[in-house]
Amino acid sequence: MSDKYIIAIDQGTTSSRAIIFSHAGQIVSVGQMENEQIFPRAGWVEHDPMEIWTNVREVVAA
């Protein structure tokens, strides 16, 4: 029987994270990358969607 895993992607305001869990619920691996925050005006924050996509792909592959 092959091992089974679950991957969770957590896309937050400041970082992209991927966590791999074993079938038993134990953490097997964690990858995380910071997201650049762009402040065009006071009280506003923006993100580059291509940077988020790239970061998610990298943390999943890590």
Sequence and secondary structure as in RCSB ss.txt:
>XXXX:A:sequence
MSDKYIIAIDQGTTSSRAIIFSHAGQIVSVGQMENEQIFPRAGWVEHDPMEIWTNVREVVAA
>XXXX:A:secstr
    EEEEEEE SSEEEEEEEETTS EEEEEEEE   B SSTT  B  HHHHHHHHHHHHH 
